[in-house]
């Protein structure tokens, strides 16, 4: 046997970076992940002298059936786990079975297995739901058929990617803090863990999003895209600090989601398009500036940025654009307040200077300890979405004023709330969104640190004193 | 890692991971060389350093 590398032309590699892989590239990614599974299984077999049951079973079936098992996402997931733990705590997956769902529209068919039984499915990162009930199965089937029709008719390239890559959906428990949750593991190419979708639109968008993670994981298996062990920083899609590869995952997934919304009708799609195109472009530019990409990674991200950049010039209603910018800024200031802090020493120097009537000394924001993963939505986001749908943001609250664009009223209301409690994080992030002060808008964590240490000081005066 | 020209980008990108997908597991078990050993290290090391990616809130 000969061992040869995979080869991609530069044009094919750039198309992959742009989220438009050709059939040949998709085939290469599938073969790469099958190669991975085979190598993991080889290692597992070599670790023991006696023939394990799974290997004897594999030898006893026809080659095509054996290849189906070795290429299956659940097999890759199990082999990774078995090698990592060196234990037989999770049994090897049975030959692919489960609930087979098939959706056909025009000439394109999606065949996917709803996997609700294999114990190894718990390794996908989310809590698996129990066995699918008959009514649950009908819900999945209906949603998938309608989602597939929508994808094939409006988003044909995305549908072709899904038909080539998606093999398994693992139903998971709904996270109470999220409207819908899904995940993709690097250890299970072509598998998606997903809570029961509220409808076909959410399922279509969710699958488009998740399959990008599989594509990127397979690409990273072939080519190192990011240097190892780099620093963590801001990601527009997560509340916790992320390494460069995590930011790239988000950018690549949301590139496809942005393209999806670009071709969808209605004000909510326009809002999501306006919101995500900026996030993706900003993240790609940050990655290219950051110095953590390899040569291949730089090529990949340049292609990604070239794809999204023209979308930034496409017309969007001014009010939709304002709300999209507000949602993006809201995430950024909340991220800063959640994850950044000022050291005690810097805070003490700032407090001393304020009380002495001196100019503020320099203070750097640093990562706060223990700022782990979370799923937290801004309290303003539902109000923004309501406005996008044409529902009025009535009410006298600070958040209502903020999303209406009445910055003056919002500043007054947030400052009133902080006058009662300077620990009110939602008021801090709201004030950072609407304040005319550059310090509050750009570095709210610094203003917050000093304001808490000097409770007698008026927040507006502190913000004006601090540099932006 | 990459077959290239002297220009900005190579004409072709070659993977660090080999294609063994056409082989059977039995064939791979009989085969031993440095390229395969490197590939095994890549997939096993890789497994130790990745994490599931989660957290998409569908907003439709």
Contacts between the chains, C-beta under 8 A, distances in Angstrom:
chain1	res1	chain2	res2	distance
A	1	B	20	7.7
A	1	B	23	5.6
A	1	B	27	5.6
A	1	B	28	7.9
A	1	B	31	5.5
A	3	B	18	4.4
A	3	B	19	7.8
A	3	B	20	6.5
A	3	B	31	8.0
A	3	B	33	7.0
A	3	B	35	4.5
A	3	B	36	5.9
A	3	B	39	7.4
A	4	B	18	6.1
A	4	B	19	5.7
A	5	B	14	4.5
A	5	B	15	4.6
A	5	B	16	7.3
A	5	B	17	7.2
A	5	B	18	5.7
A	5	B	19	7.1
A	6	B	14	7.3
A	6	B	15	4.0
A	6	B	17	6.8
A	6	B	18	7.8
A	6	B	19	5.4
A	7	B	3	7.6
A	7	B	12	5.4
A	7	B	13	7.2
A	7	B	14	5.5
A	7	B	15	7.5
A	8	B	12	6.9
A	8	B	13	4.8
A	8	B	15	7.8
A	9	B	11	6.8
A	9	B	12	5.7
A	9	B	13	7.7
A	10	B	9	4.9
A	10	B	10	6.2
A	10	B	11	5.8
A	10	B	12	6.8
A	10	B	13	6.7
A	13	B	13	4.9
A	28	B	19	7.8
A	30	B	21	7.9
A	31	B	19	5.6
A	31	B	21	3.9
A	32	B	15	7.2
A	32	B	17	6.0
A	32	B	19	7.1
A	32	B	21	7.6
A	34	B	21	4.2
A	35	B	17	6.7
A	35	B	18	6.8
A	35	B	19	5.8
A	35	B	20	4.6
A	35	B	21	4.8
A	35	B	39	7.5
A	36	B	17	7.5
A	36	B	43	4.8
A	38	B	20	5.7
A	38	B	21	7.0
A	38	B	23	6.8
A	38	B	25	6.0
A	38	B	28	5.8
A	39	B	20	6.8
A	39	B	28	7.2
A	39	B	36	7.7
A	39	B	39	5.7
A	39	B	40	5.1
A	39	B	43	4.9
A	39	B	44	8.0
A	40	B	43	5.8
A	40	B	44	7.2
A	40	B	47	7.4
A	41	B	25	5.6
A	42	B	25	6.3
A	42	B	28	4.7
A	42	B	29	5.8
A	42	B	40	7.0
A	43	B	40	5.7
A	43	B	44	6.2
A	45	B	25	7.1
A	45	B	29	6.1
A	46	B	29	7.0
A	55	B	25	7.5
A	58	B	25	6.5
A	59	B	26	7.0
A	63	B	24	6.6
A	66	B	24	7.0
A	66	B	25	7.5
A	67	B	24	8.0
A	70	B	25	6.5
A	71	B	21	7.9
A	80	B	47	4.6
A	83	B	44	6.3
A	83	B	47	6.6
A	84	B	47	6.2
A	84	B	48	6.8
A	124	B	52	6.0
A	125	B	51	7.5
A	125	B	52	2.8
A	125	B	53	7.7
A	125	B	54	5.0
A	126	B	52	7.7
A	126	B	54	6.0
A	178	B	55	7.9
A	178	B	57	4.7
A	179	B	57	5.4
A	179	B	58	6.0
A	179	B	59	6.4
A	180	B	56	7.7
A	180	B	57	6.4
A	180	B	58	3.7
A	181	B	54	7.0
A	181	B	55	7.2
A	181	B	56	6.9
A	181	B	57	7.0
A	182	B	54	7.3
A	182	B	56	5.0
A	182	B	58	7.3
A	183	B	52	5.2
A	183	B	53	6.2
A	183	B	54	3.4
A	183	B	55	7.4
A	183	B	56	7.7
A	184	B	52	7.1
A	184	B	53	5.5
A	184	B	54	7.9
A	185	B	50	7.9
A	185	B	52	4.3
A	185	B	53	7.5
A	186	B	46	7.6
A	186	B	50	4.0
A	186	B	51	7.6
A	186	B	52	7.4
A	186	B	53	7.6
A	187	B	47	6.5
A	187	B	50	6.9
A	187	B	52	7.8
A	193	B	52	7.9
A	193	B	54	7.7
A	197	B	58	7.2
A	198	B	58	7.5
A	198	B	60	7.8
A	199	B	60	7.3
A	201	B	60	4.4
A	202	B	58	4.2
A	202	B	60	4.5
A	205	B	58	6.0
A	205	B	60	5.6
A	206	B	56	6.5
A	206	B	58	5.1
A	209	B	56	5.3
A	210	B	56	7.0
A	213	B	53	5.0
A	217	B	50	7.6
A	221	B	17	5.6
A	221	B	42	7.7
A	221	B	43	7.5
A	221	B	46	6.8
A	222	B	15	3.8
A	222	B	16	7.1
A	222	B	17	5.2
A	223	B	1	7.2
A	223	B	13	6.3
A	223	B	15	6.0
A	223	B	16	6.9
A	224	B	1	7.3
A	224	B	16	6.8
A	228	B	49	7.6
A	237	B	55	7.4
A	238	B	55	6.1
A	246	B	53	7.6
A	249	B	53	5.3
A	253	B	53	8.0
A	253	B	56	7.3
A	268	B	60	7.1
A	272	B	59	6.8
A	295	B	2	7.2
A	296	B	1	7.3
A	296	B	2	7.0
A	296	B	13	6.3
A	299	B	9	6.0
A	299	B	13	7.9
A	373	B	55	7.3
A	375	B	55	5.9
A	375	B	57	6.8
A	377	B	57	6.9
A	385	B	59	7.4
